[in-house]
Amino acid sequence: MEDIVSTRWLLARMYEPELVIADCRFLLADPEAGRSAYQADHIPGAVYLHLEEQLSAPLDRHGGRHPLPDPEALAEVLGRAGISRDNIVVAYDDQGGSFAARLWWLLRYLGHDRVYVMDQGYSAWKDANFPVTDDQPVRIPTAFVPSPRPEMLASVDEVRLVSAHTGAASSPLLIDSREPRRYAGLEEPIDAKAGHIPGAVNRFWKDVLDDQGQWKSAEELKTQFAGIEQDQEVIVYCGSGVTACPNVLALKRAGYNNVKLYAGSWSDWITYEENPVATGEE
């Protein structure tokens, strides 16, 4: 089964007992907007998971703006939401899948593969006149037993090594998922420094969607990522490790299986004074 499911797929299965629907709506500029939107209305049965309060660790000196949560702490959050390793999880947001993909990645990192992102998001669900509610579901707490996959992560030391050896034979590829102007260092509305990790190429995460906001097919994504060898190791980052996740998902969808996430991303990289910064195109 593919990692993306349609709104109609979810509509047909939304009341199946093993299914958990996760509302991941969030706005970086207004951290309470997603929860407020959920409280106003959401897909029936959906639980709300807050990016900063539940799907990230507390801020520290390093780790970026949305630090990777500790596996045991995240497992506790998931268990309280009624999610176990036996559940099928479908995540949605209304921001192109960026925050839903964060949950998708986190669950896969914890060893849970039956997790999917709903295509197009909540607005498409409502526009189709599918059911919505403001009722808060009662979820029975359960136990989520994590089996972390450290091979899905790239550390800052690993990224430093890759950056220093860009272009070497069999060297991993660094992909920056941010908007082109942020990658080039022409503007930086969020973080303290502008630019990108030296050696990284730019693949804006929103390019995994078509003009209608739907996820591109596997074949379309293979064309988009043409030039990257299927067996090449790829390390993906963004500003804080969130919008890199749609690129990770898209690469998997296109058949790339050696893909890692630099979870701290740019906002972690620049907390190390010795780390170099590049601007312009590569």
N, C-alpha and C positions, 0 to 999 in steps of 0.2 A: 504494500500500500504506500502511496506517495505521502510526503510530509504535509502537503496542502490539501485541505478538504473544502468543498463548496458549501455555501449556505444551505443549499437543498439537501446535501448529504447530512448536515447537522440537523436540519429540520426533521428528517426522517428517523433520526436516532436519538433525539434529545432527551427522551424519557427512559432510555435504557439504563438499568440500574448500575451497570459498571462504568457508565460515562460520567465524567466530571467536566463541566464547562467552566473555564477560567476567564474572567473579564480582566484584561490587563491595561485598560485605557489609562493614559497618563499624558501630561504636558510638562515638559521641562520648565517652562516659564511659569507654570502655576501647578505646583505639586498636588494641590487638593482638587484640581479640576476633574481628574479621572474618577475619583471616589464620589464627587458630587454628581457626575454624570451617571454613574452606576446607581446611586441612590434614587435618581429621578426615574430611570428605567434601564432594564437590561434583559438579556435573554433569560427566560424562565429557568430557574435552577442554578444560574451562574453564581460562582463565588468571586469576590473581588480580591485581587492580589496587587498590592501597592509596590511600585518599583523600588522606592527608596526605603520604605519601612519593612518590607518583607522579602524582596528579591535582591537586596544589596546588604552588605555589611556596613557597620558604622564607619564614618569617615576617619581616616588616619593620615599620618604624614605621607605615606605612599599608598598605592592601590587605586588611585584615580577617584573620579567623582562618584562612581557607583561601584564600590569595591565588591569583589566576588564574595558571596556569603560563605561562611564556614559550612561544610556539608552537613554536619550534625544539626546546626542551627536551622539551616534551610529545611532539612528533613522534618524538624519539629513544626515549622510553619506549614509545610505541606500536610503533615498529619492532622494538625488542627483544622485545616481546610477540608478534611475528609478525603485526602488523596493518599492512596497506597500504591504499591507496585502492581497491584491487581487491576487498577483502574486504567481506562482509556481517558486521556486528557485532551481536550480541544481548547486552545487558547485563541482569544480574539482581542483586538483593540480597535481603534478608529484612526490610527496613525500609520497606515500602510503596512502594518504587520511588524513594525520594529520592536514594540514592547512584548507582543505575543511571541515573537521569535526569541526574545530573551528568556522567557519561560521555557520555550521549546529546547533551547540550548542547555539551560540549567538542569532540566529533567534528564536530558540525555547524558549530561555530565555526571549525574548521580546514578546512571545505569538504567534509566527508565526509557524504553524505546517507543512505547505506544503513546506518543504525544504528537499532536498535529496543530497546525495553524489554520484558522478559518480564513478563506480567501475574501478579499475586499473589505472585511471589517463590519463593524456594527451598523454604520449608515446604510450599507447595502442590504443588511438584514431588515432594517426598518423600512427602507424604500420598497422592499418586496412585500410589505405588509405581513411579515412573519410575526409571531406572537412576542410581545414584550410585557414586562411587569415591573412593579416597584417592590414586590414582595421580597423579603430577605429570606433566603433558604436556610433551613436548619440542617447543618451537616454534622453527622456523628463523627467525632474525632477517631482517628485510626493511627496506625503506626506506619510510617514510611521508612523503610530500611535502605539506606543509601549504599551504593557500591561505586564510589567515585572512579572516574576514568581520567587519571592525570595526563594521559597521552593526548587529551583534547586541549590541553593548555600549553601556552608558551610563556615562559618566564621573561622578566626584563633582561636577565643575563643572556638568555637564548636570543632574544631580539637584538641585543647589542652585537652579538657574534655574527648574526645574519646580516645586520646592517653594515658591519665592517667588511664583510666578504661578498657584498652584492656583485653579481656578475660572474662569480667563480663557478666552475663546473659543478653541477648538481647542487648548487646553493639553493636553499628555500627562497620562495618569493614572498615579499612583504606587500600586502594590499592595504591601502588606506581607504576606508569606506566613506569618508566625509565629503561634503560638497567640494567641488573643484577649487573654489576660491579660498576655502579654509586650508585645503591641502597645499595650495601654492603659496600660502602665507600672505595673501592679499587682504584678508580680513580674519579676525578671530573674535567672535562675539561672546565666547564663553570662557575659554581658558587663558592662562596668564601669558602664554607665548604663542606666536603664530608660526606656521610652517608644518613640516612633516618629518618623520623619521627618515634619515638619509637612506636612499636605495629603494624606498617604497614606491609603488605605482598606485595610481588613483583609479578606483572603481567605485563610483558613487552608488551607495546602497539602493537608492530609489530606482536605479536603472534595472533592477530585477523585476520591476512592475511594468506592465504595458500602459498605454494611454488611458485605459479604462480603470486603472488601479488594480488590475488582476495580476497575479503572479504569472510570469512567463513560463511557457512549457519547458520541459527538459531540453528539447531540441533547440529552442530559441536561446536558452541559457548556454548551451554548448557553443553556439555561434558567438554569443557575447563574450565568453571566456576563451575564445579561440586564441591560440598562442601560448596558453598554459598547458604544459604536458599533464596528462591525466594522472601520472604517478608522481608528479612533482610535489614536494612538501610546500604547503601554502600557509602563511601566518597572516591572519586578518586582524585589523584593529580599526578603531574609529576614535571618537572623542573620549568615551568612558566605558567602552566595551558593550554598549547596548545596540547601536545601529550597525555594528559589525556583524551581529547575529543573523540578520537577513542575508548578508553575503555568504556567511557560513552555510546557511540553509540552502541558498541558491547553488553554491558550489557542490554541495552534496546531491542536490537535485540533478545537476548536470553530470554527475558521475565521478566527482573528485572525492576521494576517500582519505586523503592524507592532509587534512585541513585542521589547523589549530587556531585558537582564539588567544590573542594577547589581551587578557581581561582588563587590565588597568588602562591600556591604550594610551593615547596621546596625553591625557591628563595625569597619568602616572609617569610617563616618560619624562616629562618636563619638570618633575619634582626632583630629579637627579641632575644637579648642576653640571656634572661632567658629560651628560649625554648631548651629543651634537644635534643641531637642528638644521634642516635643509629648507629652501624655498624654491619656488619656480617649478618647472616640469622636470620629470626624469625620463 
